[in-house]
């Protein structure tokens, strides 16, 4: 059996085990908060297994800045690939903010549901206030909530402009913001150059084609730079917060 075939088989087995364990948590006698906490831990557990299967090595720069204990915060990151979910979840239990459109997208939507994700309807401004309240509540309940403020994955050439509306959730919750910068540095031992359109970047291509590309890789190296936190209450404007975070993450990406 080829390496790619073994990866596919392993991915199917891990995915099956992930769904079964998520289903057991979902139907268990847990409150909404307890259920989401268990689901986030479940994702973190399986993310580490999945990265080993895919032979993805994750290097963390300034690891000492990562939180030592669970607490409510907003984590802000750039978005390059479907692997970003596994990379970030492998570092700590988190809850992801994603779109309602993803929930309706078949297999990716099922994975997001099984992770206890928070879904937002990006195209409807009228729903925004309630969504900010939901995210803020999750933060005050002690969850580390991940936001990809670009609103989509990029082609790897840089960090796209940030949509700032959901930053209000951190301001309303009085929570710190932790910026992270993801980069994919090597594939099969060869350096990935920023802007070369490497297929690891999930931008403008069908999901299954993207997955096949990842499964075909022999090795992949990812880097996560943990940047300086923005303490609670130090930035009162969502626009200013978005600007500060975009500058910090963009500079780290091109460093």
Secondary structure by P-SEA (a helix, b strand, c coil): ccaaaaaaaaaaaaaaaaaaaaaaaaaccccaaaaaaaaaaaaaaaaaaaaaaacbbbbbccccccccbbbbbbbbbbbcccaaaaaaaaaccbbbbbbcccccccaaaaaaaaabbbbbccccccaaaaaaaaaaaaaaaccbbbbcccccccccccccccccccaaaaaaacbbbbbbbbbbccccccccccccccccccccccaaaaaaaaaaccbbbbbbbbcccccccccccaaaaaaaaaaaaaaaaac
